[in-house]
Amino acid sequence: MKYAWMATQHGHAIRTLCRTLHVSPSGYYAWRCREPGSRAQENQRLVQCIQELHAVTREAYGTTRIWKALRQEGEVCGRHRVRRLRQQHAIQTRRRRRYMRTRAPYQRVPAAPNRLAWPFASPGRDRVWVADITY
């Protein structure tokens, strides 16, 4: 953890950082040259499988469905591991939009007919308003 943080600090000398954090410079340089561990390599391979499944399913599968598909292919991994790897690599499921049923413009409902046929006369526009509550 200290070594990873030290690798991000470009403005400071490595020897100063090592002295401050009580680690040896040789340990830091050995960490930089070391190959990734078996778990990291397995995670990288698993991320490739997750990305392929994500593309094949048109970004529709979430964590649980991807995990089940991986198990059917013979991969041994946990659901939380799949979730963690998806989060780390920003693999997000495309969410479906809710279907909204709307009326087409040509199917407009006509206004209620004027059954009373009262002759409403007003001195001008927006001068007289009429309302009706029918039970």
TIMI-2910 file (N, C-alpha, C, CB; in pm, 1 decimal, decimal comma, always signed):
<rs>
+----------+----------+----------+----------+----------+----------+----------+----------+----------+----------+----------+----------+------+
!      n_x !      n_y !      n_z !     ca_x !     ca_y !     ca_z !      c_x !      c_y !      c_z !     cb_x !     cb_y !     cb_z ! resn !
+----------+----------+----------+----------+----------+----------+----------+----------+----------+----------+----------+----------+------+
!    +82,0 !   -118,0 !     +0,0 !     +0,0 !     +0,0 !     +0,0 !    +87,2 !   +125,6 !     +0,0 !    -93,7 !     -0,9 !   +120,0 !  Met !
!   +191,8 !   +122,8 !    +79,9 !   +281,4 !   +238,3 !    +85,1 !   +352,4 !   +255,9 !    -48,9 !   +384,5 !   +222,3 !   +198,9 !  Lys !
!   +391,8 !   +143,3 !   -107,7 !   +463,4 !   +151,1 !   -234,9 !   +374,8 !   +209,3 !   -344,4 !   +513,9 !    +12,7 !   -276,3 !  Tyr !
!   +249,6 !   +169,7 !   -347,4 !   +157,6 !   +221,8 !   -448,9 !   +139,1 !   +371,8 !   -431,7 !    +21,4 !   +150,2 !   -441,0 !  Ala !
!   +130,3 !   +417,5 !   -307,9 !   +116,6 !   +561,3 !   -283,6 !   +244,1 !   +634,2 !   -324,1 !    +84,2 !   +588,7 !   -135,4 !  Trp !
!   +359,1 !   +574,5 !   -294,6 !   +486,7 !   +637,4 !   -330,0 !   +499,8 !   +652,8 !   -481,1 !   +604,3 !   +555,1 !   -275,0 !  Met !
!   +446,1 !   +557,5 !   -555,9 !   +456,2 !   +563,1 !   -702,1 !   +377,9 !   +680,8 !   -758,8 !   +405,8 !   +432,5 !   -764,0 !  Ala !
!   +278,6 !   +731,0 !   -685,9 !   +199,2 !   +844,3 !   -736,0 !   +260,9 !   +979,1 !   -700,8 !    +58,0 !   +837,6 !   -680,4 !  Thr !
!   +359,2 !   +980,8 !   -612,2 !   +419,8 !  +1106,6 !   -567,1 !   +541,2 !  +1139,7 !   -653,2 !   +460,5 !  +1097,7 !   -417,6 !  Gln !
!   +519,4 !  +1217,3 !   -757,7 !   +627,7 !  +1247,4 !   -851,9 !   +710,9 !  +1368,1 !   -809,9 !   +570,7 !  +1271,4 !   -989,7 !  His !
!   +661,5 !  +1447,9 !   -720,0 !   +733,7 !  +1569,5 !   -682,3 !   +836,1 !  +1549,3 !   -573,0 !   +637,4 !  +1672,9 !   -639,0 !  Gly !
!   +848,5 !  +1428,4 !   -519,2 !   +938,7 !  +1403,4 !   -407,3 !  +1039,0 !  +1295,2 !   -443,8 !   +859,8 !  +1363,1 !   -281,7 !  His !
!  +1153,4 !  +1301,0 !   -377,9 !  +1257,2 !  +1200,1 !   -400,3 !  +1215,6 !  +1068,6 !   -334,3 !  +1394,7 !  +1248,5 !   -344,8 !  Ala !
!  +1250,0 !   +958,8 !   -398,0 !  +1213,5 !   +826,3 !   -346,9 !  +1280,6 !   +800,7 !   -212,6 !  +1252,6 !   +716,5 !   -447,8 !  Ile !
!  +1406,1 !   +840,3 !   -200,6 !  +1478,2 !   +817,4 !    -74,4 !  +1410,6 !   +891,1 !    +41,5 !  +1625,4 !   +863,0 !    -87,4 !  Arg !
!  +1364,2 !  +1012,6 !    +16,6 !  +1295,7 !  +1089,3 !   +121,7 !  +1165,2 !  +1021,4 !   +160,7 !  +1268,4 !  +1233,9 !    +74,9 !  Thr !
!  +1090,1 !   +975,4 !    +61,6 !   +964,2 !   +906,5 !    +90,1 !   +989,3 !   +777,4 !   +167,2 !   +888,6 !   +876,6 !    -40,1 !  Leu !
!  +1092,2 !   +702,1 !   +128,3 !  +1123,3 !   +576,1 !   +196,1 !  +1162,4 !   +601,4 !   +341,8 !  +1236,8 !   +502,0 !   +122,5 !  Cys !
!  +1241,4 !   +704,9 !   +364,0 !  +1283,5 !   +736,9 !   +500,1 !  +1162,1 !   +778,4 !   +584,2 !  +1390,2 !   +849,5 !   +499,1 !  Arg !
!  +1072,5 !   +857,0 !   +525,7 !   +954,6 !   +904,7 !   +598,4 !   +859,6 !   +790,4 !   +632,3 !   +881,1 !  +1010,6 !   +516,4 !  Thr !
!   +842,0 !   +696,8 !   +538,8 !   +747,0 !   +586,9 !   +558,4 !   +810,0 !   +462,4 !   +621,2 !   +684,9 !   +549,9 !   +426,4 !  Leu !
!   +939,2 !   +469,8 !   +652,6 !  +1011,8 !   +359,8 !   +716,7 !  +1010,0 !   +233,2 !   +631,6 !   +952,2 !   +330,5 !   +854,0 !  His !
!  +1039,7 !   +248,8 !   +503,3 !  +1055,5 !   +134,5 !   +414,1 !  +1189,8 !   +148,8 !   +343,9 !   +937,8 !   +125,2 !   +310,7 !  Val !
!  +1240,0 !    +38,3 !   +292,2 !  +1370,4 !    +44,1 !   +226,5 !  +1353,0 !    +79,3 !    +78,9 !  +1445,3 !    -90,5 !   +241,6 !  Ser !
!  +1445,1 !   +156,1 !    +22,6 !  +1437,7 !   +187,2 !   -120,4 !  +1447,6 !    +62,0 !   -206,5 !  +1548,0 !   +284,5 !   -158,7 !  Pro !
!  +1527,0 !    -36,6 !   -163,6 !  +1538,9 !   -159,2 !   -242,8 !  +1405,5 !   -234,0 !   -246,4 !  +1649,8 !   -250,3 !   -185,3 !  Ser !
!  +1330,4 !   -230,2 !   -137,1 !  +1198,2 !   -292,7 !   -135,0 !  +1102,8 !   -224,1 !   -231,5 !  +1140,4 !   -289,8 !     +6,1 !  Gly !
!  +1111,6 !    -90,4 !   -239,0 !  +1025,4 !    -15,9 !   -331,6 !  +1058,5 !    -52,4 !   -476,1 !  +1040,8 !   +136,5 !   -310,0 !  Tyr !
!  +1187,2 !    -53,5 !   -509,3 !  +1226,0 !    -83,9 !   -647,7 !  +1197,3 !   -230,2 !   -683,1 !  +1375,3 !    -53,1 !   -669,0 !  Tyr !
!  +1209,0 !   -320,5 !   -585,6 !  +1173,4 !   -460,7 !   -610,4 !  +1022,9 !   -472,0 !   -636,5 !  +1214,9 !   -550,5 !   -489,8 !  Ala !
!   +943,6 !   -393,6 !   -563,1 !   +797,7 !   -393,7 !   -583,9 !   +762,7 !   -344,1 !   -723,9 !   +727,8 !   -305,8 !   -477,8 !  Trp !
!   +834,1 !   -241,0 !   -771,0 !   +806,4 !   -186,0 !   -904,5 !   +836,5 !   -285,3 !  -1015,0 !   +887,1 !    -59,8 !   -927,0 !  Arg !
!   +939,5 !   -368,4 !   -997,4 !   +980,3 !   -462,7 !  -1101,8 !   +907,4 !   -596,7 !  -1092,4 !  +1129,6 !   -485,9 !  -1094,4 !  Cys !
!   +836,2 !   -619,2 !   -984,6 !   +771,0 !   -748,0 !   -961,7 !   +653,6 !   -766,9 !  -1056,9 !   +723,5 !   -759,1 !   -816,4 !  Arg !
!   +635,0 !   -890,7 !  -1100,1 !   +519,8 !   -926,7 !  -1183,2 !   +394,2 !   -927,1 !  -1096,5 !   +540,6 !  -1066,0 !  -1251,3 !  Glu !
!   +278,8 !   -904,2 !  -1156,9 !   +155,2 !   -913,1 !  -1078,0 !   +135,5 !  -1054,5 !  -1024,8 !    +33,3 !   -871,0 !  -1162,7 !  Pro !
!    +73,0 !  -1065,2 !   -909,7 !    +50,7 !  -1194,4 !   -846,3 !    -51,8 !  -1277,6 !   -921,4 !     +6,1 !  -1175,1 !   -703,4 !  Gly !
!    -67,3 !  -1401,8 !   -876,5 !   -159,7 !  -1492,6 !   -944,7 !   -304,2 !  -1444,2 !   -932,3 !   -146,7 !  -1634,5 !   -887,6 !  Ser !
!   -338,6 !  -1385,7 !   -818,4 !   -474,8 !  -1335,3 !   -798,9 !   -502,2 !  -1218,0 !   -893,7 !   -496,2 !  -1291,7 !   -651,4 !  Arg !
!   -405,7 !  -1129,1 !   -909,1 !   -422,7 !  -1015,1 !   -999,7 !   -434,1 !  -1062,0 !  -1144,5 !   -305,0 !   -916,6 !   -985,1 !  Ala !
!   -355,9 !  -1162,4 !  -1181,6 !   -364,7 !  -1215,7 !  -1317,8 !   -499,6 !  -1282,8 !  -1341,1 !   -250,8 !  -1315,6 !  -1344,0 !  Gln !
!   -547,9 !  -1355,4 !  -1240,5 !   -678,9 !  -1420,3 !  -1251,0 !   -790,0 !  -1315,1 !  -1261,1 !   -703,4 !  -1513,0 !  -1129,2 !  Glu !
!   -776,7 !  -1208,0 !  -1183,5 !   -875,4 !  -1099,7 !  -1191,4 !   -876,2 !  -1036,3 !  -1330,0 !   -846,5 !   -992,8 !  -1085,0 !  Asn !
!   -758,7 !  -1018,0 !  -1388,1 !   -750,2 !   -957,3 !  -1521,2 !   -816,0 !  -1047,1 !  -1625,8 !   -603,1 !   -930,5 !  -1559,0 !  Gln !
!   -794,8 !  -1177,6 !  -1614,3 !   -858,1 !  -1271,4 !  -1706,7 !  -1009,4 !  -1271,2 !  -1688,0 !   -802,1 !  -1413,2 !  -1686,7 !  Arg !
!  -1053,1 !  -1263,1 !  -1562,8 !  -1195,7 !  -1260,9 !  -1532,2 !  -1261,1 !  -1132,8 !  -1584,0 !  -1217,9 !  -1274,1 !  -1381,1 !  Leu !
!  -1190,0 !  -1021,9 !  -1576,8 !  -1243,0 !   -895,0 !  -1630,0 !  -1263,4 !   -906,3 !  -1780,6 !  -1147,2 !   -776,7 !  -1597,4 !  Val !
!  -1172,2 !   -973,3 !  -1850,0 !  -1188,3 !   -993,2 !  -1993,9 !  -1315,2 !  -1073,9 !  -2023,0 !  -1064,4 !  -1064,5 !  -2052,9 !  Gln !
!  -1338,6 !  -1178,9 !  -1943,7 !  -1460,3 !  -1260,1 !  -1962,0 !  -1585,1 !  -1177,4 !  -1934,4 !  -1457,7 !  -1384,0 !  -1869,6 !  Cys !
!  -1580,8 !  -1095,7 !  -1830,1 !  -1695,8 !  -1011,4 !  -1795,6 !  -1723,1 !   -911,4 !  -1906,8 !  -1671,7 !   -937,5 !  -1662,2 !  Ile !
!  -1617,9 !   -850,9 !  -1961,6 !  -1636,3 !   -753,6 !  -2069,8 !  -1693,1 !   -819,6 !  -2195,0 !  -1503,4 !   -684,9 !  -2102,8 !  Gln !
!  -1648,9 !   -941,6 !  -2225,0 !  -1703,7 !  -1013,1 !  -2340,8 !  -1851,9 !  -1043,8 !  -2321,1 !  -1625,7 !  -1143,5 !  -2365,3 !  Glu !
!  -1887,9 !  -1093,5 !  -2203,1 !  -2028,8 !  -1120,8 !  -2174,0 !  -2111,3 !   -992,6 !  -2177,8 !  -2043,1 !  -1188,5 !  -2037,0 !  Leu !
!  -2053,7 !   -886,3 !  -2128,7 !  -2122,2 !   -756,5 !  -2127,2 !  -2152,8 !   -711,0 !  -2269,5 !  -2036,7 !   -650,4 !  -2054,4 !  His !
!  -2058,3 !   -731,5 !  -2359,1 !  -2078,9 !   -691,5 !  -2498,7 !  -2177,5 !   -784,8 !  -2568,8 !  -1945,0 !   -690,0 !  -2574,3 !  Ala !
!  -2166,3 !   -915,0 !  -2543,6 !  -2254,2 !  -1012,0 !  -2609,1 !  -2399,7 !   -990,4 !  -2568,0 !  -2210,5 !  -1155,2 !  -2575,1 !  Val !
!  -2422,3 !   -955,4 !  -2442,7 !  -2559,2 !   -936,4 !  -2393,2 !  -2609,3 !   -794,2 !  -2414,2 !  -2566,5 !   -971,5 !  -2245,9 !  Thr !
!  -2538,5 !   -716,7 !  -2493,0 !  -2575,0 !   -577,7 !  -2524,1 !  -2592,6 !   -494,4 !  -2397,4 !  -2704,0 !   -574,0 !  -2606,8 !  Arg !
!  -2501,1 !   -514,5 !  -2303,4 !  -2494,5 !   -439,4 !  -2178,0 !  -2620,8 !   -453,3 !  -2094,1 !  -2469,3 !   -293,6 !  -2206,9 !  Glu !
!  -2691,2 !   -566,1 !  -2108,4 !  -2818,1 !   -583,9 !  -2037,7 !  -2801,8 !   -662,0 !  -1907,8 !  -2917,6 !   -654,5 !  -2127,2 !  Ala !
!  -2698,6 !   -743,8 !  -1894,7 !  -2684,3 !   -828,8 !  -1777,0 !  -2621,0 !   -751,9 !  -1662,3 !  -2600,9 !   -952,6 !  -1810,0 !  Tyr !
!  -2676,0 !   -772,2 !  -1544,7 !  -2619,1 !   -716,5 !  -1422,8 !  -2523,6 !   -816,0 !  -1359,6 !  -2729,6 !   -678,0 !  -1323,8 !  Gly !
!  -2486,8 !   -788,6 !  -1236,5 !  -2388,8 !   -871,7 !  -1167,0 !  -2435,0 !  -1016,0 !  -1152,6 !  -2359,5 !   -813,9 !  -1030,5 !  Thr !
!  -2557,4 !  -1036,2 !  -1108,7 !  -2605,1 !  -1172,1 !  -1081,5 !  -2612,0 !  -1255,3 !  -1208,5 !  -2742,3 !  -1167,9 !  -1015,1 !  Thr !
!  -2662,9 !  -1198,1 !  -1315,3 !  -2675,2 !  -1274,8 !  -1439,9 !  -2538,4 !  -1302,4 !  -1501,8 !  -2763,7 !  -1199,7 !  -1540,2 !  Arg !
!  -2446,7 !  -1207,7 !  -1491,9 !  -2310,7 !  -1232,0 !  -1542,1 !  -2245,1 !  -1342,1 !  -1459,1 !  -2225,0 !  -1101,3 !  -1537,4 !  Ile !
!  -2263,3 !  -1337,0 !  -1328,3 !  -2206,1 !  -1438,8 !  -1240,2 !  -2260,4 !  -1577,2 !  -1274,7 !  -2235,8 !  -1405,4 !  -1093,1 !  Trp !
!  -2391,5 !  -1587,1 !  -1298,9 !  -2450,9 !  -1716,4 !  -1335,5 !  -2399,3 !  -1764,5 !  -1470,9 !  -2604,2 !  -1706,0 !  -1338,7 !  Lys !
!  -2383,7 !  -1672,6 !  -1566,3 !  -2331,4 !  -1710,6 !  -1697,9 !  -2186,6 !  -1758,2 !  -1686,8 !  -2340,9 !  -1591,9 !  -1796,2 !  Ala !
!  -2107,9 !  -1693,2 !  -1603,0 !  -1969,4 !  -1736,1 !  -1583,0 !  -1964,5 !  -1875,5 !  -1519,7 !  -1893,7 !  -1634,6 !  -1494,5 !  Leu !
!  -2052,1 !  -1901,7 !  -1425,6 !  -2056,5 !  -2034,8 !  -1363,8 !  -2094,5 !  -2140,8 !  -1465,0 !  -2155,3 !  -2036,8 !  -1247,1 !  Arg !
!  -2185,7 !  -2109,2 !  -1556,6 !  -2224,2 !  -2205,9 !  -1659,6 !  -2108,6 !  -2234,7 !  -1754,2 !  -2344,8 !  -2154,8 !  -1738,6 !  Gln !
!  -2020,8 !  -2135,9 !  -1772,7 !  -1903,0 !  -2156,3 !  -1857,7 !  -1790,9 !  -2228,2 !  -1784,1 !  -1852,4 !  -2023,1 !  -1909,7 !  Glu !
!  -1808,4 !  -2251,1 !  -1654,5 !  -1708,0 !  -2324,1 !  -1578,6 !  -1613,6 !  -2236,7 !  -1498,4 !  -1629,2 !  -2407,7 !  -1670,1 !  Gly !
!  -1637,7 !  -2107,7 !  -1493,5 !  -1553,1 !  -2017,7 !  -1414,8 !  -1588,8 !  -2031,6 !  -1267,2 !  -1569,5 !  -1869,8 !  -1461,8 !  Glu !
!  -1487,7 !  -2036,5 !  -1183,7 !  -1509,7 !  -2045,2 !  -1040,0 !  -1480,9 !  -1908,0 !   -980,9 !  -1420,0 !  -2156,0 !   -974,1 !  Val !
!  -1586,8 !  -1839,0 !   -940,9 !  -1571,0 !  -1707,0 !   -880,4 !  -1697,0 !  -1674,8 !   -801,3 !  -1543,4 !  -1597,7 !   -988,6 !  Cys !
!  -1685,1 !  -1580,1 !   -712,5 !  -1798,8 !  -1539,6 !   -630,7 !  -1872,7 !  -1422,3 !   -692,8 !  -1752,8 !  -1503,5 !   -490,3 !  Gly !
!  -1997,3 !  -1406,8 !   -650,3 !  -2080,5 !  -1298,1 !   -703,1 !  -2024,7 !  -1162,4 !   -661,6 !  -2226,0 !  -1312,6 !   -654,3 !  Arg !
!  -1975,1 !  -1152,4 !   -538,3 !  -1921,7 !  -1025,0 !   -490,7 !  -1791,1 !   -989,1 !   -561,5 !  -1899,4 !  -1030,4 !   -339,5 !  His !
!  -1717,2 !  -1088,7 !   -602,8 !  -1595,1 !  -1062,9 !   -679,5 !  -1630,5 !  -1005,4 !   -816,2 !  -1511,7 !  -1192,3 !   -695,3 !  Arg !
!  -1733,5 !  -1061,5 !   -879,0 !  -1779,6 !  -1008,8 !  -1008,0 !  -1826,5 !   -865,0 !   -990,3 !  -1893,9 !  -1096,8 !  -1066,7 !  Val !
!  -1901,4 !   -838,9 !   -882,5 !  -1949,2 !   -703,0 !   -856,5 !  -1832,9 !   -606,1 !   -837,5 !  -2039,6 !   -701,2 !   -733,1 !  Arg !
!  -1732,9 !   -646,8 !   -758,8 !  -1618,1 !   -560,4 !   -732,0 !  -1541,2 !   -530,1 !   -860,6 !  -1524,8 !   -625,9 !   -628,8 !  Arg !
!  -1519,2 !   -632,0 !   -943,3 !  -1445,9 !   -610,9 !  -1068,2 !  -1524,3 !   -521,5 !  -1163,7 !  -1415,2 !   -745,0 !  -1135,3 !  Leu !
!  -1656,7 !   -537,4 !  -1168,5 !  -1739,3 !   -450,3 !  -1253,5 !  -1730,1 !   -306,1 !  -1206,5 !  -1886,5 !   -496,9 !  -1253,1 !  Arg !
!  -1730,8 !   -284,9 !  -1075,0 !  -1722,0 !   -149,4 !  -1022,1 !  -1585,0 !    -88,7 !  -1049,7 !  -1750,6 !   -148,9 !   -872,1 !  Gln !
!  -1479,3 !   -166,6 !  -1031,4 !  -1344,0 !   -115,2 !  -1052,1 !  -1319,3 !    -76,7 !  -1197,2 !  -1241,6 !   -218,4 !  -1008,4 !  Gln !
!  -1381,3 !   -147,9 !  -1290,7 !  -1358,3 !   -122,9 !  -1432,5 !  -1474,1 !    -48,4 !  -1498,5 !  -1334,6 !   -253,5 !  -1504,2 !  His !
!  -1564,3 !     +5,3 !  -1418,0 !  -1676,6 !    +88,7 !  -1465,1 !  -1759,2 !    +18,9 !  -1573,0 !  -1624,2 !   +221,9 !  -1519,3 !  Ala !
!  -1789,9 !   -107,9 !  -1550,7 !  -1876,1 !   -183,0 !  -1642,1 !  -2017,6 !   -170,9 !  -1588,2 !  -1831,3 !   -334,7 !  -1655,1 !  Ile !
!  -2098,0 !    -90,1 !  -1653,6 !  -2232,0 !    -61,7 !  -1603,2 !  -2337,6 !   -117,6 !  -1696,4 !  -2252,0 !    +88,4 !  -1585,3 !  Gln !
!  -2446,4 !   -159,9 !  -1636,4 !  -2558,0 !   -214,1 !  -1711,8 !  -2638,4 !   -100,7 !  -1772,2 !  -2647,0 !   -302,3 !  -1622,8 !  Thr !
!  -2678,8 !   -118,2 !  -1895,1 !  -2765,6 !    -18,9 !  -1958,6 !  -2905,7 !    -38,6 !  -1903,5 !  -2763,6 !    -31,6 !  -2115,4 !  Arg !
!  -2962,4 !    +65,8 !  -1850,8 !  -3095,3 !    +56,0 !  -1791,1 !  -3201,4 !    +79,2 !  -1896,7 !  -3111,2 !   +156,6 !  -1676,2 !  Arg !
!  -3306,0 !     +1,6 !  -1887,5 !  -3415,9 !    +17,7 !  -1981,7 !  -3500,3 !   +137,3 !  -1942,5 !  -3502,1 !   -109,3 !  -1987,8 !  Arg !
!  -3548,0 !   +207,4 !  -2042,8 !  -3640,7 !   +316,1 !  -2015,8 !  -3780,9 !   +259,3 !  -2005,3 !  -3633,1 !   +424,9 !  -2125,8 !  Arg !
!  -3860,6 !   +319,5 !  -1922,0 !  -3997,7 !   +274,3 !  -1904,7 !  -4076,9 !   +307,5 !  -2029,7 !  -4062,3 !   +338,4 !  -1779,9 !  Arg !
!  -4159,3 !   +213,3 !  -2072,4 !  -4241,3 !   +234,2 !  -2190,7 !  -4353,0 !   +331,1 !  -2156,0 !  -4298,5 !   +100,2 !  -2243,9 !  Tyr !
!  -4361,6 !   +439,8 !  -2229,6 !  -4465,1 !   +540,0 !  -2207,5 !  -4562,3 !   +534,6 !  -2324,3 !  -4403,8 !   +682,8 !  -2191,7 !  Met !
!  -4685,9 !   +500,9 !  -2294,5 !  -4786,3 !   +494,5 !  -2399,0 !  -4844,4 !   +633,0 !  -2418,4 !  -4896,9 !   +391,9 !  -2364,7 !  Arg !
!  -4838,1 !   +681,6 !  -2538,5 !  -4892,3 !   +813,8 !  -2568,8 !  -4989,1 !   +802,0 !  -2684,3 !  -4779,7 !   +914,6 !  -2602,0 !  Thr !
!  -5072,2 !   +900,4 !  -2695,2 !  -5166,1 !   +902,8 !  -2807,0 !  -5098,0 !   +969,4 !  -2926,1 !  -5297,9 !   +977,7 !  -2768,7 !  Arg !
!  -5128,3 !   +917,3 !  -3040,9 !  -5075,5 !   +978,4 !  -3162,6 !  -5150,2 !  +1109,9 !  -3185,9 !  -5090,0 !   +881,8 !  -3286,2 !  Ala !
!  -5089,6 !  +1207,6 !  -3251,7 !  -5154,4 !  +1337,4 !  -3271,4 !  -5286,8 !  +1327,4 !  -3346,9 !  -5061,5 !  +1429,9 !  -3345,7 !  Pro !
!  -5300,5 !  +1229,0 !  -3435,1 !  -5423,5 !  +1218,2 !  -3513,0 !  -5536,3 !  +1153,9 !  -3433,2 !  -5398,2 !  +1138,5 !  -3639,3 !  Tyr !
!  -5510,2 !  +1105,1 !  -3313,6 !  -5613,4 !  +1040,5 !  -3233,3 !  -5659,0 !  +1129,6 !  -3117,8 !  -5562,2 !   +907,5 !  -3179,3 !  Gln !
!  -5658,8 !  +1258,1 !  -3136,0 !  -5698,2 !  +1349,1 !  -3028,8 !  -5845,4 !  +1329,7 !  -2993,9 !  -5671,6 !  +1495,2 !  -3069,4 !  Arg !
!  -5872,3 !  +1339,7 !  -2866,7 !  -6009,5 !  +1326,9 !  -2819,5 !  -6079,5 !  +1460,5 !  -2843,9 !  -6014,6 !  +1286,2 !  -2667,4 !  Val !
!  -6196,5 !  +1459,4 !  -2906,7 !  -6265,4 !  +1586,6 !  -2931,5 !  -6314,5 !  +1648,0 !  -2801,1 !  -6383,6 !  +1566,2 !  -3027,8 !  Pro !
!  -6329,5 !  +1780,9 !  -2802,4 !  -6381,0 !  +1851,1 !  -2685,3 !  -6526,4 !  +1811,1 !  -2663,4 !  -6367,9 !  +2005,2 !  -2702,1 !  Ala !
!  -6571,8 !  +1826,9 !  -2541,3 !  -6710,8 !  +1791,0 !  -2509,9 !  -6805,9 !  +1880,4 !  -2589,3 !  -6738,5 !  +1804,1 !  -2356,8 !  Ala !
!  -6913,9 !  +1824,4 !  -2637,3 !  -7008,0 !  +1905,6 !  -2716,0 !  -7080,9 !  +2007,4 !  -2628,3 !  -7110,2 !  +1815,1 !  -2786,8 !  Pro !
!  -7119,2 !  +2118,9 !  -2688,8 !  -7191,7 !  +2225,0 !  -2619,0 !  -7339,7 !  +2188,1 !  -2617,7 !  -7168,7 !  +2364,8 !  -2687,1 !  Asn !
!  -7381,6 !  +2114,1 !  -2517,8 !  -7519,0 !  +2064,2 !  -2512,1 !  -7619,9 !  +2172,8 !  -2474,2 !  -7527,8 !  +1950,0 !  -2413,1 !  Arg !
!  -7576,6 !  +2273,7 !  -2400,9 !  -7669,7 !  +2379,4 !  -2360,2 !  -7694,2 !  +2480,3 !  -2471,4 !  -7616,8 !  +2451,1 !  -2237,2 !  Leu !
!  -7599,0 !  +2500,9 !  -2555,6 !  -7607,1 !  +2595,3 !  -2667,6 !  -7647,5 !  +2735,0 !  -2621,5 !  -7706,3 !  +2544,9 !  -2771,7 !  Ala !
!  -7590,2 !  +2778,1 !  -2509,2 !  -7618,3 !  +2913,0 !  -2461,1 !  -7546,4 !  +3014,2 !  -2547,7 !  -7576,6 !  +2928,9 !  -2313,8 !  Trp !
!  -7609,7 !  +3127,4 !  -2574,1 !  -7541,5 !  +3232,8 !  -2650,0 !  -7457,7 !  +3319,4 !  -2555,4 !  -7644,5 !  +3320,5 !  -2727,3 !  Pro !
!  -7333,7 !  +3283,2 !  -2538,3 !  -7245,5 !  +3360,8 !  -2451,8 !  -7190,1 !  +3477,9 !  -2530,4 !  -7130,7 !  +3273,3 !  -2395,3 !  Phe !
!  -7216,2 !  +3598,2 !  -2482,0 !  -7164,2 !  +3718,7 !  -2546,3 !  -7077,5 !  +3790,9 !  -2444,6 !  -7279,9 !  +3811,4 !  -2598,7 !  Ala !
!  -6960,7 !  +3828,0 !  -2485,1 !  -6873,0 !  +3901,4 !  -2394,5 !  -6820,4 !  +4024,6 !  -2465,7 !  -6756,0 !  +3812,1 !  -2344,9 !  Ser !
!  -6786,4 !  +4129,2 !  -2388,6 !  -6739,0 !  +4252,6 !  -2451,2 !  -6601,5 !  +4237,7 !  -2516,5 !  -6733,9 !  +4362,9 !  -2348,3 !  Pro !
!  -6527,0 !  +4138,4 !  -2481,4 !  -6394,6 !  +4118,4 !  -2541,0 !  -6335,4 !  +3985,2 !  -2496,4 !  -6299,9 !  +4234,1 !  -2503,0 !  Gly !
!  -6220,9 !  +3959,8 !  -2546,3 !  -6153,3 !  +3834,2 !  -2516,1 !  -6103,2 !  +3834,6 !  -2370,9 !  -6035,6 !  +3811,2 !  -2614,2 !  Arg !
!  -6119,8 !  +3722,9 !  -2303,0 !  -6074,6 !  +3703,2 !  -2165,0 !  -6141,4 !  +3798,6 !  -2065,9 !  -5924,8 !  +3720,3 !  -2157,6 !  Asp !
!  -6264,8 !  +3837,7 !  -2090,4 !  -6336,4 !  +3927,1 !  -1999,3 !  -6436,9 !  +3848,9 !  -1914,8 !  -6408,2 !  +4038,2 !  -2078,3 !  Arg !
!  -6493,4 !  +3743,7 !  -1969,1 !  -6593,7 !  +3664,4 !  -1898,8 !  -6552,3 !  +3517,8 !  -1906,4 !  -6736,7 !  +3686,0 !  -1959,6 !  Val !
!  -6555,6 !  +3452,6 !  -1790,3 !  -6524,3 !  +3310,7 !  -1785,0 !  -6646,2 !  +3236,4 !  -1732,4 !  -6399,4 !  +3283,6 !  -1696,1 !  Trp !
!  -6668,6 !  +3117,5 !  -1782,6 !  -6783,3 !  +3037,9 !  -1742,3 !  -6733,3 !  +2899,4 !  -1703,0 !  -6889,9 !  +3029,6 !  -1856,5 !  Val !
!  -6792,7 !  +2844,4 !  -1597,0 !  -6757,1 !  +2709,6 !  -1553,1 !  -6883,5 !  +2632,5 !  -1523,1 !  -6664,6 !  +2713,2 !  -1429,2 !  Ala !
!  -6873,1 !  +2501,3 !  -1527,8 !  -6989,2 !  +2417,6 !  -1501,5 !  -6943,4 !  +2293,8 !  -1426,6 !  -7062,5 !  +2379,4 !  -1633,2 !  Asp !
!  -7015,0 !  +2263,5 !  -1318,8 !  -6989,3 !  +2139,9 !  -1246,0 !  -7116,7 !  +2059,2 !  -1253,7 !  -6945,7 !  +2166,3 !  -1096,6 !  Ile !
!  -7112,8 !  +1951,3 !  -1324,5 !  -7230,7 !  +1868,4 !  -1343,6 !  -7214,3 !  +1739,5 !  -1265,4 !  -7254,5 !  +1839,1 !  -1493,3 !  Thr !
!  -7319,1 !  +1702,8 !  -1190,7 !  -7315,6 !  +1578,2 !  -1114,1 !  -7406,2 !  +1477,3 !  -1174,7 !  -7353,8 !  +1601,2 !   -970,0 !  Tyr !
+----------+----------+----------+----------+----------+----------+----------+----------+----------+----------+----------+----------+------+
</rs>
